[in-house]
Amino acid sequence: MVLHKAPKVPVTVVPDRTLRVKIIDACGLACTFCHNEGTPVATDNRNRLMENFTSGPGRSGRVSIYLRTNGADFLPQQIKADADFALALAAMRGSLPTNEVHFTGGEPTLHPDLPGLISIARRLGLTVGLTSNGENGAAVIPECAAAGLDRINLSVFGTTPGELAAVQGPRLASPGLAERKLAALGATIEAASRHGVKVSANIVVPDTTHVRRVLRIVEEYGRAVVVRMLVSLEDGGASLTAMRQVVDHLGAVPVQHIVTAGASDQRTRFRLPDGRFLYAKSIRPVRLPETCSGCRFNNGRDCHESYYGVRLYQAQGGPFMVGVCIQRMDLCLPLGEFVMSQRCHEVATFREDEAARLTAYYRLPAPTTT
């Protein structure tokens, strides 16, 4: 579903070449809507059998919203910056064309050797980005920038302590703590700008009650970073309505529509009257032709993320794992099995087929890979 209705907005088709990597599970926030990349919260499930994994909130106060139904059967391990990780990235790049890795968590800036992980990916010729809440960015960004970090996508949940506290579990719903987290976010933005790391502010927009919050974020952060509104996975219709209200209120004009071929991501770039830009990201109803065909979530109501792309994990005390859906973690395969599997071939073929189909549909030249 496209956010705008303008008939002649230029379209760019970009083939999916990104690998998301969950490098750590720890996080200093406890957002009530967190999917935790599909995995259990490790600290709350360390001594539990698989069949007793809890979706939370446990002692940490954190949740993993899809865990009750997604069939996850392993706990995530913190990935080390070592030869095993380098080999895992090389194996993924060799089986699926990849030009970017995107580190996730948990909170990636809490990883004790984030610069080392970035260096490994850069030596393999990969661009590196990460998604962060900004709680530790100021401390690590100088080294990360030196190692080759290209961009940081900051998840912004509010501009006031009250707003941030309102989306935290009870254990962390403290305005005082939220105030410190917001100060850390501001310091992260400043550090990234100073060290040449591109910064975007990602805002999930659940419904129209959040419109004023989004407008405040655009005003407060929009001159320092690129603001990107994200559709809520839990209620895409209400979320898109709210995003339209933001765009209309700001008088923003769509100037480009970017479609990721082979994944569900799509975004529209808007120009504001003062020349700044705003992005609105939504989900296309994309399915893998074989893997998704018989899935119980394969309908317009239950499949929240559609097929979003490939994710790499490491199981505690076990192998690297590759997943294709945070709502179906039972589809995860050990890395060695995945690269030899029909599923890997399906993903690679689907990427190329979609790129060709979308290019023909929009009557475009050959799609860019950057």
C-alpha positions, 0 to 999 in steps of 0.5 A: 500500500502506497502512502501517497496518491500522486500519479507521477512520482518517480520510482526507483527499484533497488534489489534487496542486498542487505543481511540483518545480523542480530549481534547482541540481545542485551538492551537498556530499554523495555519497549512494549512493542519489541519483536526482538528480531523474533528471538526470546529475551535471552536473560529471561530464558537462560535456564528454561527449556524451549517449550517453556520460553516466555515472551515476557515481561520477565525479570528484565521487563522486556518482551518479544511479542511474537514468541508465543506463536513463532516457534523459536527454539534457540536463545540468541548468543552475542556474536564475537568479532572473530574468524567464525563471524568472518566466515559466516558473513563470507558464506552468506555473501557467497550464497546470496548477493550481499552488499550491506550488513545491518547490525541489530539487537537488542541494542548494538551499541552495547556490544563490547567489540562493535568496532571489531564487527564493523571492521570484519564486515568492511574487510569483506567489502560490505557497507555497515549500518545499525539500528540503535536507540542511542543509549550508548552511541556517544561512547562508541561512535568515534571508534565505529566511525573509524572502523567504517560505520556508514549509517545509524538508524536511531529508533525515536520513541518520544521527545519528552520523558513522559512519552518515552516512559509511556511505551516502556514496561512497568519496570523501566517506565520511569520519567527520570530514566527516560530523561537520561535515555533522551539525553543519551540519544541527543549525544549520539546524534551529535557524535554521529554528525561530528564523525561523519556517520549518516543518521536517520531517526526512525519513528513507528507511528501506531495510529492517529493519537501519535500524530502530534508526537511525530510532528514534535519529533520532526521539529526537534530532530528534523534539522539534524537527521533524516526523519523516517516514519515507519508503519506499525507492524501490528495495525498497518491501516491505522498507521498509514492513516496517521502517517498521511495526516502527518504528511498533510499537516506538514504540506509535504510533497512526494518526490520519489518512491523507492521499492526494494525488490525481493523484500517488503520494504518500500518508502516514499521520500517527501520534500517539506516546504522548507526544503527538508526531506521526510521519509514514510516507510510501509510494507508491501504484501510480499511473499516468498513463493514456496516458503510462504504459500502454506503458512498459517499467517499468509493472509491480509490480517496475520502476516505483519512484516511480509517477507522482509529479508534474511537475518543471521543469528547465533544460537547459544552454544550452537551454530549461526542460524539463518531466518526469513521471518520473525513470525516463523522462527521455526523456519530458521536453519543452521547456516551450513544447511541454509546455504545449500538449501532450496530456501536459499535458492528461492530467496536468490531467485525471488530477488532477481525475479521481482527486480525484473518484474518491477522494472518492467512494470514501472518501465524503468532502466536496469535497477540500481544495486546501491 
